[in-house]
Structure formats: structure tokens, C-alpha cells
């Protein structure tokens, strides 16, 4: 158990690093792509609904 306590203390002492600009762009791009694809799926579903049996 002492190893676990030492590990948690050493992890807590690690300073947080800010996101790099490229990481921020990748996050924004993936969120944008997800929202755009969701909207496209909604539009396609509106005009081409699945036939219910």
C-alpha cells in the first residue's frame, strides 16, 4: 500500500502542462467534424427516412 501512496504523491507533484496550439486545433477540428457529420446525418435522415415495416 505504501507504493500506491508514494505513486499518488509523485503523480500529484507533477506540474500540469498547457495544451499545445496544435492540440487545441485538433480538439476543435474533431468537435467541429463531429457536429457537422451529426447535422448531415440528421438532414439525410429527414429526406431519406428508413422505411418502417
Residue pairs with C-beta under 8 A, 6 or more apart in sequence:
19 27
